[in-house]
């Protein structure tokens, strides 16, 4: 049980963290072809788009890795007040900077639940499903497990890890406070903000399933330390943001490589959910504005245009520069090369 | 350089974290007599009281450990508006709970700078001085170094570690986000909140002096992981809060032992400075009140009576229950026994 390689049928117990908007099928394939486990994020995507991405990945590798879902519920109706408040703010923010912004009505939104993606996963014979933002409903878990799918949940606290283990997952990602991108949190009233150094051993003590460390995994010493703290696998994410196969803009890649230890912070500004990214104008201005947040799906959709504009035109100040607290260790290069450097010289069986 | 034992002339590279209000001379002596380095906190104490505590410690051990200072400047005059605002709030808080509170005037405060304590340290021939909240002035550093005193600074970011190393310290404590009690932060505009797992390797890469890991050090695996991440020593603190020699009240000790991973948070409510403690009524109510903070020395003095009442009458809801994110691992017992259990089975020379 002390190494997830046999469970996941991979050579190295190293999972590339799923990063929606950054991870490409090419990145997933490069990692999987290198002996790790790539993760294709499809949270919130339509079943059609998800299916296309999965098939694309399968065309590039014979070991297509994991598919990553958002396991939260979609709200039945949109809060109009929150929608208009956020739109007013974003319109004003964009106008002051001569950036484009298009208002939308509640009827124009279409959100996809993980429930709507399960048929596609089964049709495409996905063997490993990881998820964040919650625990899938029991009937979904049963359906996947009945087909022999391996399930990996994401926990930011001991209570969340226990809830996931009780629900029948095969492994738990312990997502430390250091990790870039969205917090997977779903259970506590206060947002869990537990550093990996404290979180990992406490989760490892609390659950019987293997634990995968996320947050600050950047080199051999951090992998060895994670195993020392109770991990059976590791999940680096930010390390792959500057990779050749990454969908990140050049400005985002450069910001990650240049990031100092204190350059990131948790913010709700981009999506309404807490996520860690490099501080920039949008983050600071939005937080200082006091506009608050809308529900995640709405908030995320409303800022999508601005972020896409920032990516296309390389304006990092309006891009969500998701990155962890050890981002500065990342370097450009092919994902396979980044993976090789990461695992070089480590005897995983001896950890 | 990879082990601080020879530098500090101790058997184990393990320092008991200085905890003002919790650490007693008996705790320092128990750790030092067990082969570690005890730390006697004297931050803000008068030279007379500091001298008494140092002499008491020396009477209990032939290896009296380190003395810990607060290296911040004392404000020249008290902000009257902040003083009255905090007093109004505290008086109201206390009245609603039938707790005592005595108002004070600005003239009644007397704060002691670390500068005023240096003569005492030299008179008592203190051999190791650690500090937090900043870098001592160059003339003070010179004076201590000229007498051969070993200096240990506290950093919560790479920039702070570099500033300390540049100032001539002999070792740097890397204080992770997980650590209980006050953040030692003194340099960044935003409070550094870097998890130990990311902070430690980045500081170890940035400075040539030995690095000591603080935050989440509770057992052999965490010590081994810290060394793996670049530490040359470790500094557990919370682990000693429930010890027999601790000045903590029984309610505080029980709260530490019962603490879950998510039960602590950073707060300014008790002293105006950011510190990590177990959530309780005073923390929640004060933060929700929006009263803000006064300058540290004033704020700290104003809440002192309430906290002392809480300690004496065992009302944990008004005590600053400083604790780290792995507090639940702590157990009652003699400090020597706690220390022995911590280092049992670890071959430090092989780390």
Interface residues (C-beta under 8 A of the other chain):
Chain A: X157 X158 X159 X176 X177 X178 X188 X190 X192 X193 X194 X195 X196 X197 X198 X199 X201 X202 X215 X216 X218 X219 X221 X222 X224 X225 X226 X228 X229 X230 X260 X261 X262 X265 X279 X324 X325 X326 X328
Chain B: X157 X158 X159 X176 X177 X178 X188 X190 X192 X193 X194 X195 X196 X197 X198 X199 X201 X202 X215 X216 X218 X219 X221 X222 X224 X225 X226 X228 X229 X230 X260 X261 X262 X265 X279 X324 X325 X326 X328
